[in-house]
């Protein structure tokens, strides 16, 4: 039996991962081209597509890992600008 709400949740999580990767790449390189390329490569990755449809426990960790890197980088850059 299929659960469409889990499929929708997986798709939304995958889109959030792509958006978070775009933001992280833009913060690191300050280039929209590099950030867009990294997001498109993740979006086209077959494993990312397949695992986004499943409900493994470690798949959402990718989003939180990217978010952690992004916000850590923002804090480090903000502290650097204050000094």
Phi, psi and omega in degrees: 000132183268146177244100183296333180292328177288325177294317179295319177298320177296319179293317178296321178295320179296319178293324177293324177295319178295317179295320180292323176295320177300313180296318179296314179295323179293321177295321183287316189250348182053038180223122179291331180293313180294319179295318178294320179297317179294321179293319179293321178296320176293321180295327182268357181291122182298323179293323178295322179293314182294312184287342177289338180273353182258172182239045174291154182287330186273351180291317177295343180297333179299316179299314183289330175294313178296319178296320178297316177297318182297310183288329174296318178296320178297318179295317180296319179291324178293319178294325179293323180289331179289326184287000000 
